[in-house]
Amino acid sequence: MSNSFTARLFPAQFDNVFRGQKIALWVFYPFTAITLWRSQHHMLAADGGAQSIATIPLDNYSDGATATIIAIFAQWGLIQLLLGMLMLLAAVRYKSMVPLLWLIVLMEWIGRGLIGQFKPVETLGTAPGQIGNLVLPFVALMMLVLALWPGKNAES
């Protein structure tokens, strides 16, 4: 990776100028909204999205196990909210953070996918997260490369 790519990934200071290919910024906006929606659903849904979205058969578990799974999903929602808030901050005020956030998104989705391979979760169907674990790392990698690739005009 050249020095200019490194400087775009880890700028000396964050500003509101996006220096990459604009598509990486345009895709970042709806992905930020989706991240924020996912977070609130995991925190506020009665089942934390564990059964209603992830198809984990909570009815098959003891009350204590069910409560633990729901609590872990809600805590995961908080982590998603914090990431989503950082993404929102970058989208509206510090666009130079976007390449770094695409790297974090890439690492998070790859990491979750790998952990799921070694520590699988019992589900009754295919959860959206399982599909996302296959697709989103490729999208995030493409967006990271495009965010680092110099754009014709920097957008502020």
C-alpha positions as CSV (number, residue, x, y, z in Angstrom):
1,M,0.0,0.0,0.0
2,S,1.5,3.3,-1.0
3,N,2.1,6.2,1.4
4,S,-0.9,8.1,0.0
5,F,-3.2,5.2,0.7
6,T,-1.9,5.0,4.2
7,A,-2.5,8.7,4.7
8,R,-6.1,8.3,3.5
9,L,-6.7,5.4,5.8
10,F,-5.0,7.0,8.8
11,P,-5.0,10.7,8.2
12,A,-3.1,13.0,10.6
13,Q,-6.4,14.7,11.3
14,F,-10.0,14.1,10.3
15,D,-11.7,16.6,8.1
16,N,-14.9,16.7,6.1
17,V,-13.2,16.0,2.7
18,F,-13.7,12.6,1.1
19,R,-10.8,11.9,-1.2
20,G,-11.8,8.5,-2.6
21,Q,-14.1,7.4,-5.3
22,K,-17.6,8.8,-4.6
23,I,-19.4,5.5,-4.9
24,A,-17.6,4.4,-1.6
25,L,-19.2,7.4,0.1
26,W,-22.6,6.9,-1.5
27,V,-22.7,3.2,-0.4
28,F,-21.6,4.3,3.1
29,Y,-24.7,6.4,3.6
30,P,-27.3,3.6,3.4
31,F,-25.0,1.1,5.1
32,T,-24.8,3.6,8.0
33,A,-28.6,3.8,8.1
34,I,-28.9,0.0,8.1
35,T,-26.3,-0.3,10.9
36,L,-28.3,2.2,13.0
37,W,-31.6,0.3,12.3
38,R,-30.0,-3.1,13.2
39,S,-28.7,-1.6,16.5
40,Q,-32.1,-0.3,17.7
41,H,-33.9,-3.5,16.7
42,H,-31.4,-5.7,18.7
43,M,-31.7,-3.4,21.7
44,L,-35.5,-2.8,21.7
45,A,-37.2,-5.9,20.2
46,A,-38.6,-8.2,22.9
47,D,-36.5,-11.1,21.6
48,G,-33.5,-8.8,20.6
49,G,-34.0,-10.2,17.1
50,A,-32.7,-13.5,18.2
51,Q,-35.8,-15.5,17.1
52,S,-37.7,-13.0,15.0
53,I,-34.7,-12.3,12.7
54,A,-31.9,-14.8,13.5
55,T,-34.3,-17.7,13.8
56,I,-32.7,-19.0,17.0
57,P,-35.3,-21.4,18.5
58,L,-35.7,-19.5,21.9
59,D,-38.8,-21.6,22.6
60,N,-36.5,-24.7,22.9
61,Y,-34.4,-23.2,25.7
62,S,-34.9,-22.7,29.4
63,D,-36.1,-19.3,30.6
64,G,-32.6,-18.5,31.8
65,A,-30.9,-19.4,28.6
66,T,-33.5,-17.5,26.6
67,A,-33.0,-14.4,28.8
68,T,-29.2,-14.7,28.4
69,I,-29.4,-14.9,24.6
70,I,-31.7,-11.9,24.4
71,A,-29.4,-9.9,26.7
72,I,-26.4,-10.7,24.5
73,F,-28.3,-9.6,21.4
74,A,-29.2,-6.4,23.1
75,Q,-25.6,-5.8,24.1
76,W,-24.6,-6.5,20.5
77,G,-27.1,-3.9,19.5
78,L,-25.4,-1.4,21.7
79,I,-22.0,-2.1,20.0
80,Q,-23.8,-1.7,16.6
81,L,-25.3,1.6,17.8
82,L,-21.8,2.9,18.8
83,L,-20.4,1.9,15.4
84,G,-23.4,3.4,13.7
85,M,-23.0,6.7,15.5
86,L,-19.3,6.8,14.5
87,M,-20.4,6.1,10.9
88,L,-23.1,8.9,11.1
89,L,-20.5,11.3,12.5
90,A,-18.2,10.5,9.6
91,A,-21.1,10.8,7.1
92,V,-22.0,14.3,8.3
93,R,-18.8,15.9,9.7
94,Y,-15.6,13.8,9.2
95,K,-15.8,12.2,5.7
96,S,-12.1,11.5,5.8
97,M,-12.9,8.8,8.4
98,V,-14.9,6.8,5.8
99,P,-11.9,4.6,4.6
100,L,-11.0,3.7,8.2
101,L,-14.6,2.8,8.9
102,W,-14.9,0.6,5.8
103,L,-11.8,-1.2,7.2
104,I,-13.5,-1.6,10.6
105,V,-16.7,-2.9,8.9
106,L,-14.7,-5.3,6.8
107,M,-12.9,-6.7,9.9
108,E,-16.1,-6.9,11.9
109,W,-18.0,-8.9,9.2
110,I,-15.1,-11.2,8.4
111,G,-14.4,-11.7,12.2
112,R,-18.1,-12.5,12.9
113,G,-18.2,-14.9,9.9
114,L,-15.1,-16.7,11.1
115,I,-16.3,-17.0,14.7
116,G,-19.6,-18.4,13.4
117,Q,-17.7,-21.1,11.6
118,F,-16.0,-22.2,14.9
119,K,-18.8,-21.4,17.2
120,P,-22.0,-22.1,15.3
121,V,-25.4,-20.9,16.5
122,E,-28.4,-23.2,16.3
123,T,-31.0,-21.6,14.0
124,L,-34.2,-22.8,12.3
125,G,-33.6,-21.0,9.1
126,T,-31.1,-18.8,7.3
127,A,-30.7,-15.6,9.2
128,P,-29.9,-12.4,7.2
129,G,-26.6,-12.2,9.1
130,Q,-25.5,-15.5,7.6
131,I,-26.1,-14.1,4.1
132,G,-24.4,-10.9,5.1
133,N,-21.4,-12.8,6.3
134,L,-21.0,-14.1,2.7
135,V,-21.7,-10.9,0.8
136,L,-20.7,-7.9,3.0
137,P,-17.0,-8.7,3.3
138,F,-16.7,-8.5,-0.4
139,V,-18.7,-5.3,-0.6
140,A,-16.7,-3.7,2.3
141,L,-13.4,-4.7,0.7
142,M,-14.5,-3.1,-2.7
143,M,-15.7,0.0,-0.9
144,L,-12.4,0.2,1.1
145,V,-10.4,0.0,-2.1
146,L,-12.6,2.6,-3.7
147,A,-12.4,4.8,-0.7
148,L,-8.6,4.7,-0.8
149,W,-8.4,5.2,-4.5
150,P,-8.0,8.9,-5.3
151,G,-11.2,10.5,-6.6
152,K,-11.4,13.1,-9.4
153,N,-12.8,15.7,-7.1
154,A,-12.7,15.6,-3.3
155,E,-16.2,15.9,-1.9
156,S,-16.8,17.9,1.3
